[in-house]
């Protein structure tokens, strides 16, 4: 039986260090007809570094609904595409889910390559249990945030969150409020980059640490589950 031709490849890209890309990822990017990129300027730098010269098309959270039908039609006509995000694996707190769903609904083949993502290194570096964990991505900024935090406070599994630099202090304050000042947390920022940092301690210690400095970079917060 002949294997169906892949129409869409989801290709992870480095979260910081440009060397963290697989040989297969580069082969795929050099072989497809079009590369869909969250930010063509950011992705253009990576692609030039690896001498990948394929047509780039913008595909991000603000245009994905409008672009879907046209992209599906092009794939149905035989065009092969790769989706990349600014960093890491597409579809993980980045555009990708809607496109994958619609491509599959159209009866086309999707392939996702393994590769870089920020949550796994941060989880493993924390030293917290990794056999069972829950990933919540970015918490809501306002509506439903406190309700979700109260629910997570009782979660026995390790909790992994993404957070922006300017909201980290607020998140740590809320962990102290809804969980416990002594709840172990691990905060990783700028993973794989020159100024990579991981701080692991109690929520109160983490808050004190990051209040002393200007917080920069992409951030992963790992919270120890409630001890039963």
N, CA, C and O of each residue as an XYZ file, in Angstrom:
912
protein
N       0.854     -1.207      0.000
C       0.000      0.000      0.000
C       0.882      1.247      0.000
O       1.799      1.357      0.814
N       0.614      2.174     -0.895
C       1.426      3.385     -1.012
C       1.103      4.367      0.113
O      -0.064      4.631      0.404
N       2.149      4.904      0.740
C       1.969      5.867      1.815
C       1.511      7.207      1.249
O       2.043      7.679      0.244
N       0.509      7.823      1.909
C      -0.006      9.111      1.432
C       1.082     10.178      1.515
O       1.875     10.204      2.456
N       1.105     11.036      0.538
C       2.078     12.127      0.501
C       1.727     13.165      1.571
O       0.567     13.551      1.714
N       2.719     13.602      2.303
C       2.493     14.624      3.327
C       2.274     15.979      2.678
O       3.050     16.397      1.818
N       1.206     16.669      3.096
C       0.906     18.002      2.577
C       1.413     19.102      3.494
O       1.782     20.185      3.041
N       1.427     18.810      4.800
C       1.848     19.813      5.776
C       2.816     19.197      6.782
O       2.518     18.185      7.416
N       3.970     19.826      6.913
C       4.946     19.443      7.931
C       4.971     20.512      9.022
O       5.045     21.705      8.726
N       4.909     20.085     10.275
C       5.122     21.003     11.393
C       6.569     20.826     11.837
O       6.964     19.753     12.294
N       7.353     21.889     11.696
C       8.796     21.791     11.897
C       9.228     22.638     13.097
O       9.131     23.865     13.051
N       9.701     22.001     14.168
C      10.219     22.767     15.313
C      11.481     23.529     14.936
O      12.310     23.036     14.170
N      11.619     24.719     15.474
C      12.822     25.528     15.267
C      13.434     25.853     16.629
O      12.746     25.749     17.645
N      14.697     26.239     16.674
C      15.366     26.479     17.957
C      14.648     27.516     18.817
O      14.074     28.476     18.303
N      14.690     27.308     20.141
C      14.098     28.279     21.066
C      15.106     29.352     21.441
O      14.766     30.306     22.141
N      16.330     29.207     20.987
C      17.369     30.196     21.276
C      18.629     29.907     20.496
O      18.976     30.628     19.560
N      19.311     28.846     20.887
C      20.552     28.458     20.236
C      20.264     27.904     18.841
O      19.541     26.918     18.698
N      20.831     28.540     17.813
C      20.537     28.151     16.436
C      20.984     26.729     16.109
O      20.506     26.142     15.138
N      21.891     26.171     16.903
C      22.371     24.817     16.641
C      21.336     23.752     17.008
O      21.476     22.590     16.623
N      20.303     24.146     17.750
C      19.294     23.179     18.198
C      18.220     22.953     17.133
O      17.032     23.159     17.382
N      18.644     22.537     15.965
C      17.708     22.169     14.904
C      18.169     20.834     14.351
O      19.371     20.584     14.261
N      17.239     19.981     13.983
C      17.622     18.644     13.539
C      17.980     18.641     12.051
O      17.563     19.516     11.293
N      18.758     17.640     11.658
C      19.118     17.488     10.252
C      17.869     17.247      9.410
O      17.764     17.742      8.288
N      16.921     16.484      9.958
C      15.681     16.224      9.222
C      14.877     17.499      9.023
O      14.292     17.716      7.962
N      14.852     18.350     10.062
C      14.117     19.611      9.937
C      14.680     20.441      8.785
O      13.923     21.005      7.995
N      15.996     20.514      8.689
C      16.613     21.275      7.599
C      16.298     20.645      6.244
O      16.040     21.357      5.274
N      16.318     19.314      6.175
C      15.986     18.635      4.913
C      14.566     18.965      4.471
O      14.319     19.234      3.295
N      13.624     18.941      5.434
C      12.223     19.229      5.109
C      12.067     20.674      4.648
O      11.400     20.939      3.648
N      12.682     21.610      5.374
C      12.551     23.029      5.021
C      13.119     23.313      3.627
O      12.636     24.200      2.923
N      14.136     22.564      3.240
C      14.736     22.765      1.920
C      13.955     22.074      0.800
O      14.179     22.343     -0.380
N      13.032     21.176      1.182
C      12.331     20.387      0.165
C      10.907     20.845     -0.114
O      10.364     20.545     -1.178
N      10.283     21.573      0.829
C       8.882     21.965      0.640
C       8.756     23.088     -0.383
O       9.746     23.700     -0.786
N       7.519     23.342     -0.791
C       7.266     24.415     -1.761
C       7.157     25.771     -1.080
O       7.608     26.784     -1.615
N       6.551     25.780      0.113
C       6.309     27.043      0.832
C       6.511     26.824      2.325
O       6.174     25.770      2.865
N       7.068     27.840      2.982
C       7.216     27.805      4.438
C       6.293     28.856      5.048
O       6.394     30.042      4.735
N       5.401     28.411      5.915
C       4.506     29.320      6.640
C       5.189     29.706      7.942
O       5.571     28.837      8.727
N       5.345     31.002      8.175
C       6.107     31.471      9.337
C       5.287     32.453     10.155
O       4.582     33.298      9.604
N       5.383     32.336     11.481
C       4.673     33.237     12.382
C       5.147     34.672     12.183
O       4.334     35.596     12.154
N       6.452     34.863     12.046
C       7.040     36.173     11.763
C       8.123     35.948     10.709
O       9.152     35.336     10.996
N       7.897     36.433      9.507
C       8.833     36.164      8.409
C      10.205     36.783      8.659
O      11.210     36.281      8.156
N      10.256     37.869      9.430
C      11.557     38.487      9.716
C      12.378     37.611     10.657
O      13.560     37.368     10.418
N      11.734     37.136     11.740
C      12.427     36.264     12.683
C      12.862     34.968     12.008
O      14.008     34.542     12.148
N      11.942     34.345     11.276
C      12.258     33.086     10.613
C      13.256     33.283      9.487
O      14.068     32.402      9.207
N      13.195     34.438      8.842
C      14.130     34.718      7.758
C      15.568     34.672      8.221
O      16.440     34.219      7.479
N      15.834     35.125      9.419
C      17.195     35.094      9.971
C      17.680     33.655     10.112
O      18.807     33.337      9.733
N      16.830     32.784     10.657
C      17.180     31.376     10.825
C      17.401     30.706      9.468
O      18.376     29.980      9.277
N      16.499     30.954      8.541
C      16.585     30.291      7.242
C      17.817     30.753      6.458
O      18.457     29.953      5.775
N      18.139     32.015      6.556
C      19.359     32.504      5.885
C      20.598     31.868      6.502
O      21.553     31.542      5.796
N      20.579     31.693      7.819
C      21.714     31.088      8.517
C      21.995     29.680      7.983
O      23.149     29.267      7.873
N      20.929     28.956      7.654
C      21.082     27.593      7.147
C      20.909     27.497      5.629
O      20.749     26.406      5.081
N      20.942     28.631      4.971
C      20.901     28.699      3.505
C      19.661     27.983      2.940
O      19.737     27.237      1.963
N      18.528     28.240      3.590
C      17.246     27.729      3.100
C      16.569     28.858      2.342
O      16.239     29.893      2.921
N      16.367     28.661      1.075
C      15.770     29.720      0.244
C      14.473     29.221     -0.385
O      14.436     28.825     -1.550
N      13.427     29.251      0.406
C      12.101     28.850     -0.041
C      11.136     30.012      0.181
O      11.367     30.838      1.064
N      10.060     30.092     -0.602
C       9.087     31.169     -0.403
C       8.527     31.162      1.025
O       8.118     30.125      1.546
N       8.522     32.340      1.634
C       7.995     32.494      2.992
C       6.640     33.181      2.932
O       6.454     34.145      2.190
N       5.692     32.677      3.724
C       4.379     33.314      3.818
C       4.016     33.505      5.273
O       4.207     32.603      6.090
N       3.494     34.675      5.602
C       3.130     34.979      6.973
C       1.896     34.179      7.395
O       0.893     34.157      6.682
N       1.972     33.526      8.548
C       0.840     32.791      9.113
C       0.894     32.937     10.628
O       1.731     32.321     11.288
N       0.000     33.755     11.175
C       0.028     34.031     12.607
C      -1.388     34.111     13.158
O      -2.364     33.948     12.426
N      -1.484     34.363     14.451
C      -2.776     34.302     15.147
C      -3.793     35.308     14.602
O      -4.999     35.115     14.753
N      -3.304     36.387     13.964
C      -4.214     37.423     13.486
C      -4.733     37.172     12.067
O      -5.695     37.810     11.639
N      -4.099     36.243     11.331
C      -4.575     36.012      9.966
C      -4.912     34.557      9.674
O      -5.296     34.224      8.553
N      -4.771     33.677     10.683
C      -4.912     32.252     10.401
C      -6.322     31.880      9.930
O      -6.465     31.032      9.049
N      -7.364     32.493     10.497
C      -8.726     32.168     10.062
C      -8.943     32.539      8.599
O      -9.531     31.767      7.841
N      -8.474     33.712      8.204
C      -8.645     34.167      6.824
C      -7.834     33.329      5.838
O      -8.259     33.112      4.703
N      -6.674     32.862      6.273
C      -5.753     32.183      5.360
C      -6.086     30.712      5.146
O      -5.648     30.121      4.160
N      -6.855     30.112      6.053
C      -7.047     28.660      6.043
C      -7.549     28.108      4.708
O      -6.940     27.201      4.140
N      -8.642     28.647      4.216
C      -9.263     28.087      3.007
C      -8.299     28.098      1.826
O      -8.192     27.114      1.094
N      -7.604     29.204      1.648
C      -6.671     29.308      0.531
C      -5.511     28.329      0.657
O      -5.073     27.747     -0.336
N      -5.016     28.149      1.871
C      -3.902     27.221      2.081
C      -4.335     25.777      1.822
O      -3.605     25.008      1.196
N      -5.521     25.415      2.303
C      -6.041     24.061      2.079
C      -6.184     23.798      0.580
O      -5.808     22.736      0.085
N      -6.727     24.773     -0.126
C      -6.914     24.616     -1.574
C      -5.582     24.390     -2.282
O      -5.483     23.541     -3.167
N      -4.578     25.134     -1.902
C      -3.251     24.976     -2.514
C      -2.660     23.606     -2.218
O      -2.033     23.001     -3.088
N      -2.853     23.110     -0.996
C      -2.364     21.773     -0.656
C      -3.106     20.703     -1.448
O      -2.509     19.718     -1.881
N      -4.418     20.901     -1.637
C      -5.203     19.943     -2.409
C      -4.725     19.883     -3.862
O      -4.885     18.868     -4.539
N      -4.142     20.975     -4.320
C      -3.607     21.027     -5.688
C      -2.181     20.498     -5.771
O      -1.564     20.518     -6.836
N      -1.659     20.023     -4.633
C      -0.355     19.374     -4.646
C       0.782     20.123     -3.993
O       1.892     19.599     -3.900
N       0.527     21.368     -3.526
C       1.601     22.126     -2.895
C       1.908     21.552     -1.513
O       0.996     21.218     -0.757
N       3.186     21.440     -1.189
C       3.629     20.923      0.105
C       4.162     22.085      0.939
O       4.974     22.878      0.462
N       3.703     22.181      2.183
C       4.059     23.305      3.039
C       4.667     22.848      4.358
O       4.422     21.738      4.831
N       5.462     23.732      4.933
C       5.983     23.525      6.278
C       5.541     24.699      7.139
O       5.574     25.847      6.696
N       5.129     24.413      8.360
C       4.747     25.467      9.303
C       5.803     25.573     10.380
O       6.163     24.576     11.006
N       6.304     26.786     10.600
C       7.241     27.028     11.688
C       6.732     28.206     12.512
O       6.018     29.068     11.999
N       7.103     28.241     13.795
C       6.761     29.379     14.650
C       8.037     30.163     14.920
O       9.105     29.806     14.424
N       7.929     31.219     15.697
C       9.122     32.018     16.006
C      10.162     31.187     16.741
O      11.363     31.394     16.568
N       9.704     30.244     17.564
C      10.615     29.405     18.328
C       9.871     28.186     18.832
O       8.717     28.282     19.248
N      10.535     27.031     18.795
C       9.941     25.819     19.337
C       9.031     25.104     18.360
O       9.157     25.252     17.145
N       8.106     24.323     18.913
C       7.234     23.477     18.111
C       5.921     24.191     17.797
O       5.236     24.631     18.720
N       5.554     24.317     16.527
C       4.292     24.979     16.168
C       3.099     24.295     16.828
O       3.057     23.070     16.947
N       2.134     25.099     17.251
C       0.927     24.550     17.861
C       0.980     24.491     19.370
O      -0.054     24.310     20.014
N       2.173     24.640     19.959
C       2.288     24.668     21.425
C       2.328     26.130     21.851
O       3.376     26.774     21.794
N       1.176     26.652     22.280
C       1.022     28.075     22.625
C       1.425     28.965     21.446
O       1.886     30.089     21.645
N       1.255     28.474     20.249
C       1.542     29.202     19.011
C       0.512     28.791     17.967
O      -0.165     27.778     18.140
N       0.379     29.567     16.875
C      -0.544     29.170     15.809
C      -0.209     27.780     15.273
O       0.955     27.381     15.257
N      -1.229     27.047     14.835
C      -0.991     25.723     14.280
C      -2.163     24.789     14.426
O      -2.452     24.007     13.521
N      -2.853     24.860     15.569
C      -3.953     23.934     15.823
C      -5.031     23.997     14.749
O      -5.441     22.963     14.222
N      -5.491     25.200     14.420
C      -6.571     25.336     13.437
C      -6.159     24.793     12.072
O      -6.939     24.120     11.398
N      -4.932     25.094     11.678
C      -4.450     24.639     10.373
C      -4.380     23.112     10.332
O      -4.828     22.497      9.365
N      -3.825     22.508     11.363
C      -3.721     21.050     11.418
C      -5.113     20.419     11.350
O      -5.332     19.462     10.607
N      -6.040     20.957     12.123
C      -7.400     20.406     12.136
C      -8.044     20.449     10.756
O      -8.655     19.474     10.318
N      -7.904     21.590     10.069
C      -8.549     21.734      8.770
C      -7.851     20.908      7.688
O      -8.512     20.394      6.786
N      -6.549     20.777      7.765
C      -5.830     19.934      6.806
C      -6.276     18.482      6.952
O      -6.502     17.797      5.954
N      -6.403     18.012      8.194
C      -6.862     16.641      8.428
C      -8.313     16.463      7.969
O      -8.662     15.431      7.396
N      -9.147     17.460      8.217
C     -10.548     17.384      7.778
C     -10.657     17.297      6.263
O     -11.605     16.721      5.731
N      -9.676     17.876      5.571
C      -9.668     17.851      4.105
C      -9.116     16.527      3.570
O      -9.024     16.325      2.359
N      -8.753     15.632      4.487
C      -8.258     14.332      4.066
C      -6.801     14.333      3.647
O      -6.348     13.412      2.967
N      -6.064     15.363      4.047
C      -4.664     15.482      3.683
C      -3.767     14.996      4.821
O      -4.197     14.891      5.970
N      -2.526     14.705      4.480
C      -1.582     14.141      5.443
C      -0.808     15.231      6.178
O      -0.346     16.194      5.565
N      -0.667     15.074      7.502
C       0.116     15.987      8.340
C       1.231     15.195      9.014
O       1.024     14.067      9.460
N       2.413     15.799      9.081
C       3.527     15.166      9.777
C       4.163     16.197     10.701
O       4.453     17.315     10.274
N       4.383     15.831     11.970
C       5.024     16.727     12.938
C       6.378     16.160     13.321
O       6.464     15.041     13.827
N       7.427     16.917     13.086
C       8.763     16.474     13.440
C       9.018     16.687     14.926
O       8.498     17.644     15.501
N       9.807     15.819     15.565
C      10.187     16.056     16.957
C      11.260     17.131     17.016
O      12.043     17.291     16.080
N      11.290     17.860     18.114
C      12.311     18.896     18.215
C      12.107     19.816     19.391
O      11.453     19.467     20.374
N      12.678     21.000     19.273
C      12.770     21.936     20.401
C      11.400     22.379     20.915
O      10.480     22.648     20.143
N      11.297     22.444     22.238
C      10.163     23.063     22.902
C      10.640     23.448     24.301
O      11.419     22.717     24.910
N      10.184     24.577     24.809
C      10.739     25.100     26.058
C      10.272     24.348     27.294
O      11.002     24.277     28.283
N       9.067     23.786     27.257
C       8.501     23.248     28.490
C       9.246     22.012     29.010
O       9.367     21.839     30.223
N       9.743     21.156     28.123
C      10.390     19.915     28.566
C      11.731     20.164     29.263
O      11.946     19.618     30.345
N      12.647     20.964     28.694
C      13.891     21.241     29.432
C      13.645     21.886     30.791
O      14.295     21.534     31.775
N      12.702     22.834     30.847
C      12.407     23.507     32.123
C      11.854     22.519     33.138
O      12.224     22.565     34.311
N      10.972     21.627     32.702
C      10.394     20.617     33.591
C      11.480     19.702     34.139
O      11.521     19.439     35.341
N      12.347     19.223     33.282
C      13.382     18.283     33.711
C      14.402     18.964     34.627
O      14.856     18.374     35.607
N      14.762     20.220     34.297
C      15.741     20.955     35.113
C      15.217     21.292     36.508
O      16.004     21.547     37.420
N      13.911     21.295     36.678
C      13.325     21.688     37.965
C      13.643     20.687     39.070
O      13.720     21.052     40.243
N      13.825     19.440     38.697
C      14.014     18.407     39.715
C      12.704     17.941     40.329
O      12.712     17.121     41.247
N      11.570     18.452     39.835
C      10.257     18.037     40.318
C       9.824     16.770     39.564
O      10.388     16.460     38.515
N       8.832     16.035     40.084
C       8.394     14.809     39.416
C       7.988     15.054     37.959
O       7.267     16.003     37.651
N       8.465     14.183     37.077
C       8.191     14.328     35.643
C       7.323     13.205     35.096
O       6.966     13.203     33.918
N       6.984     12.242     35.965
C       6.196     11.107     35.470
C       4.755     11.503     35.182
O       4.090     10.894     34.344
N       4.281     12.524     35.881
C       2.933     13.046     35.654
C       2.995     14.564     35.786
O       3.417     15.085     36.819
N       2.578     15.268     34.746
C       2.567     16.732     34.823
C       1.436     17.280     33.962
O       0.917     16.595     33.081
N       1.065     18.530     34.234
C       0.015     19.197     33.473
C       0.585     20.492     32.903
O       1.214     21.272     33.618
N       0.359     20.711     31.612
C       0.832     21.918     30.941
C      -0.353     22.832     30.683
O      -1.314     22.440     30.020
N      -0.286     24.065     31.212
C      -1.396     25.012     31.069
C      -1.068     26.167     30.124
O      -1.919     27.024     29.886
N       0.148     26.202     29.583
C       0.509     27.289     28.676
C       0.443     28.632     29.379
O       0.832     28.750     30.541
N      -0.055     29.654     28.672
C      -0.231     30.983     29.263
C      -1.574     31.046     29.987
O      -2.603     30.712     29.398
N      -1.584     31.463     31.234
C      -2.834     31.639     31.971
C      -3.608     32.823     31.398
O      -3.007     33.729     30.821
N      -4.941     32.831     31.550
C      -5.711     34.006     31.126
C      -5.202     35.246     31.860
O      -4.825     35.157     33.029
N      -5.185     36.393     31.196
C      -4.701     37.610     31.847
C      -5.672     38.102     32.914
O      -5.251     38.576     33.969
N      -6.961     37.990     32.643
C      -7.948     38.519     33.589
C      -9.054     37.510     33.865
O      -9.033     36.836     34.894
N     -10.017     37.398     32.960
C     -11.192     36.560     33.184
C     -10.806     35.094     33.362
O     -10.177     34.498     32.487
N     -11.182     34.531     34.484
C     -10.944     33.116     34.751
C      -9.582     32.804     35.333
O      -9.301     31.649     35.652
N      -8.726     33.809     35.479
C      -7.365     33.553     35.959
C      -7.364     33.046     37.408
O      -6.755     32.020     37.711
N      -8.046     33.766     38.293
C      -8.044     33.378     39.697
C      -8.742     32.040     39.910
O      -8.313     31.237     40.739
N      -9.812     31.801     39.166
C     -10.524     30.526     39.264
C      -9.600     29.372     38.888
O      -9.581     28.338     39.555
N      -8.841     29.559     37.822
C      -7.923     28.515     37.375
C      -6.793     28.300     38.378
O      -6.400     27.163     38.641
N      -6.272     29.393     38.938
C      -5.195     29.280     39.917
C      -5.669     28.530     41.167
O      -4.935     27.706     41.715
N      -6.884     28.813     41.610
C      -7.432     28.112     42.771
C      -7.560     26.614     42.486
O      -7.304     25.784     43.357
N      -7.954     26.284     41.276
C      -8.079     24.880     40.873
C      -6.710     24.210     40.825
O      -6.549     23.085     41.298
N      -5.720     24.902     40.252
C      -4.378     24.338     40.129
C      -3.699     24.169     41.484
O      -2.825     23.317     41.642
N      -4.095     24.973     42.452
C      -3.491     24.881     43.790
C      -3.678     23.503     44.400
O      -2.869     23.075     45.223
N      -4.733     22.807     44.006
C      -4.990     21.474     44.535
C      -4.483     20.357     43.647
O      -4.672     19.179     43.952
N      -3.826     20.727     42.530
C      -3.331     19.744     41.569
C      -2.132     18.986     42.122
O      -1.163     19.602     42.567
N      -2.184     17.648     42.101
C      -1.092     16.833     42.644
C       0.053     16.674     41.654
O       1.186     16.398     42.047
N      -0.243     16.850     40.360
C       0.808     16.701     39.353
C       1.645     17.974     39.266
O       1.194     19.049     39.661
N       2.857     17.848     38.751
C       3.692     19.017     38.492
C       3.003     19.893     37.449
O       2.442     19.384     36.478
N       3.044     21.204     37.647
C       2.355     22.164     36.776
C       3.394     22.968     35.991
O       4.358     23.477     36.563
N       3.189     23.077     34.686
C       4.102     23.844     33.835
C       3.321     24.973     33.176
O       2.273     24.744     32.572
N       3.843     26.202     33.297
C       3.196     27.387     32.735
C       4.198     28.169     31.892
O       5.405     28.111     32.129
N       3.684     28.896     30.911
C       4.475     29.907     30.211
C       4.085     31.264     30.778
O       2.932     31.464     31.160
N       5.030     32.200     30.838
C       4.710     33.543     31.321
C       5.599     34.565     30.632
O       6.729     34.267     30.244
N       5.074     35.768     30.488
C       5.843     36.855     29.901
C       6.653     37.542     30.999
O       6.274     37.468     32.168
N       7.750     38.203     30.660
C       8.616     38.823     31.677
C       7.891     39.819     32.571
O       8.113     39.847     33.782
N       7.021     40.640     31.974
C       6.381     41.692     32.768
C       5.233     41.182     33.641
O       4.658     41.949     34.413
N       4.893     39.889     33.525
C       3.834     39.332     34.371
C       4.359     38.298     35.366
O       3.583     37.734     36.137
N       5.670     38.044     35.353
C       6.229     37.018     36.227
C       6.016     37.340     37.704
O       5.615     36.469     38.475
N       6.281     38.585     38.102
C       6.136     38.968     39.509
C       4.694     38.753     39.969
O       4.452     38.227     41.055
N       3.751     39.161     39.139
C       2.336     38.975     39.497
C       2.015     37.489     39.661
O       1.305     37.103     40.590
N       2.539     36.658     38.759
C       2.269     35.224     38.858
C       2.825     34.643     40.149
O       2.143     33.875     40.827
N       4.054     35.001     40.498
C       4.656     34.481     41.731
C       3.888     34.957     42.967
O       3.724     34.209     43.931
N       3.422     36.199     42.930
C       2.603     36.705     44.039
C       1.311     35.891     44.160
O       0.850     35.606     45.265
N       0.741     35.526     43.027
C      -0.500     34.754     43.052
C      -0.261     33.304     43.471
O      -1.133     32.690     44.086
N       0.902     32.751     43.148
C       1.232     31.408     43.625
C       1.296     31.420     45.154
O       0.808     30.504     45.816
N       1.905     32.473     45.699
C       1.970     32.607     47.162
C       0.564     32.741     47.751
O       0.258     32.159     48.791
N      -0.286     33.517     47.070
C      -1.644     33.761     47.566
C      -2.528     32.516     47.492
O      -3.229     32.194     48.451
N      -2.497     31.823     46.366
C      -3.439     30.724     46.148
C      -2.857     29.342     46.444
O      -3.607     28.410     46.733
N      -1.552     29.198     46.378
C      -0.916     27.910     46.671
C      -0.365     27.952     48.095
O      -1.010     27.508     49.045
N       0.869     28.511     48.218
C       1.528     28.586     49.522
C       2.859     29.269     49.284
O       3.494     29.047     48.252
N       3.288     30.090     50.218
C       4.589     30.755     50.082
C       5.733     29.748     50.055
O       6.805     30.036     49.524
N       5.503     28.558     50.633
C       6.539     27.529     50.698
C       6.456     26.532     49.541
O       7.252     25.596     49.476
N       5.492     26.727     48.622
C       5.367     25.778     47.502
C       6.619     25.865     46.619
O       6.981     26.959     46.186
N       7.283     24.743     46.343
C       8.472     24.774     45.488
C       8.117     25.174     44.051
O       7.163     24.664     43.464
N       8.900     26.090     43.509
C       8.743     26.501     42.113
C      10.119     26.551     41.453
O      11.143     26.694     42.122
N      10.118     26.432     40.137
C      11.353     26.556     39.360
C      11.059     27.456     38.168
O      10.155     27.182     37.379
N      11.825     28.526     38.045
C      11.617     29.500     36.968
C      12.814     29.465     36.025
O      13.942     29.750     36.427
N      12.558     29.116     34.776
C      13.618     29.110     33.756
C      13.341     30.214     32.752
O      12.210     30.392     32.300
N      14.383     30.949     32.412
C      14.236     31.996     31.394
C      15.418     31.955     30.430
O      16.514     31.522     30.787
N      15.180     32.409     29.215
C      16.218     32.468     28.186
C      16.877     31.097     27.965
O      18.092     31.011     27.790
N      16.076     30.039     27.974
C      16.615     28.691     27.799
C      17.413     28.579     26.503
O      16.979     29.048     25.450
N      18.569     27.960     26.593
C      19.536     27.710     25.504
C      20.269     28.963     25.050
O      21.129     28.880     24.173
N      19.953     30.125     25.625
C      20.589     31.371     25.201
C      21.757     31.731     26.120
O      22.014     31.050     27.113
N      22.456     32.807     25.776
C      23.658     33.210     26.494
C      23.389     33.489     27.968
O      24.197     33.129     28.824
N      22.261     34.126     28.271
C      21.948     34.514     29.649
C      20.899     33.591     30.273
O      20.064     34.038     31.059
N      20.943     32.313     29.925
C      20.021     31.332     30.490
C      20.130     31.301     32.014
O      21.219     31.364     32.584
N      18.957     31.200     32.658
C      18.927     31.162     34.122
C      17.790     30.273     34.583
O      16.688     30.323     34.036
N      18.060     29.462     35.587
C      17.007     28.704     36.255
C      17.129     28.927     37.751
O      18.178     28.671     38.342
N      16.054     29.403     38.357
C      16.028     29.592     39.818
C      14.995     28.634     40.395
O      13.835     28.631     39.985
N      15.430     27.826     41.344
C      14.538     26.866     41.983
C      14.554     27.081     43.496
O      15.617     27.135     44.114
N      13.374     27.200     44.078
C      13.252     27.420     45.516
C      11.784     27.503     45.873
O      10.941     27.015     45.122
N      11.461     28.108     46.996
C      10.052     28.304     47.348
C       9.501     29.474     46.525
O      10.254     30.253     45.941
N       8.180     29.573     46.496
C       7.554     30.683     45.772
C       8.011     32.018     46.348
O       8.247     32.967     45.600
N       8.137     32.099     47.661
C       8.577     33.339     48.313
C      10.014     33.667     47.935
O      10.338     34.830     47.692
N      10.874     32.666     47.881
C      12.273     32.887     47.505
C      12.385     33.315     46.044
O      13.191     34.182     45.706
N      11.590     32.715     45.195
C      11.610     33.073     43.773
C      11.140     34.510     43.579
O      11.716     35.258     42.788
N      10.093     34.890     44.303
C       9.598     36.259     44.206
C      10.684     37.250     44.628
O      10.926     38.238     43.935
N      11.331     36.992     45.752
C      12.392     37.882     46.236
C      13.539     37.973     45.233
O      14.106     39.046     45.022
N      13.875     36.845     44.619
C      14.977     36.810     43.648
C      14.678     37.674     42.431
O      15.520     38.465     42.006
N      13.485     37.523     41.871
C      13.177     38.222     40.624
C      12.726     39.667     40.850
O      12.696     40.457     39.907
N      12.379     40.016     42.082
C      12.062     41.416     42.389
C      13.318     42.283     42.386
O      13.228     43.504     42.259
N      14.478     41.664     42.523
C      15.732     42.403     42.603
C      16.306     42.758     41.235
O      17.314     43.461     41.160
N      15.688     42.287     40.154
C      16.296     42.467     38.840
C      15.234     42.768     37.795
O      14.042     42.559     38.020
N      15.684     43.260     36.657
C      14.787     43.443     35.519
C      14.668     42.111     34.807
O      15.662     41.549     34.347
N      13.443     41.607     34.718
C      13.231     40.272     34.144
C      13.090     40.394     32.632
O      12.287     41.180     32.130
N      13.886     39.601     31.913
C      13.836     39.598     30.456
C      13.741     38.170     29.941
O      14.071     37.221     30.652
N      13.290     38.024     28.706
C      13.316     36.731     28.040
C      12.044     35.921     28.183
O      11.146     36.265     28.952
N      11.990     34.826     27.416
C      10.870     33.894     27.502
C      10.986     33.105     28.797
O      12.086     32.723     29.197
N       9.846     32.856     29.460
C       9.874     32.274     30.800
C       8.978     31.040     30.902
O       7.854     31.023     30.401
N       9.507     30.007     31.566
C       8.725     28.817     31.903
C       8.724     28.694     33.424
O       9.779     28.707     34.059
N       7.545     28.577     33.991
C       7.404     28.424     35.443
C       6.903     27.009     35.728
O       5.865     26.591     35.217
N       7.653     26.283     36.550
C       7.280     24.923     36.939
C       6.939     24.940     38.428
O       7.732     25.400     39.250
N       5.764     24.438     38.762
C       5.277     24.447     40.146
C       5.096     23.013     40.624
O       4.443     22.199     39.971
N       5.687     22.723     41.775
C       5.555     21.371     42.349
C       4.090     21.111     42.686
O       3.402     21.992     43.201
N       3.621     19.919     42.399
C       2.248     19.554     42.724
C       2.014     19.525     44.229
O       2.954     19.421     45.017
N       0.755     19.617     44.610
C       0.393     19.575     46.026
C       0.710     18.193     46.575
O       0.308     17.176     46.010
N       1.429     18.173     47.672
C       1.803     16.887     48.271
C       0.586     16.254     48.943
O      -0.106     16.886     49.742
N       0.346     14.993     48.597
C      -0.844     14.305     49.103
C      -0.592     13.769     50.514
O      -1.479     13.158     51.110
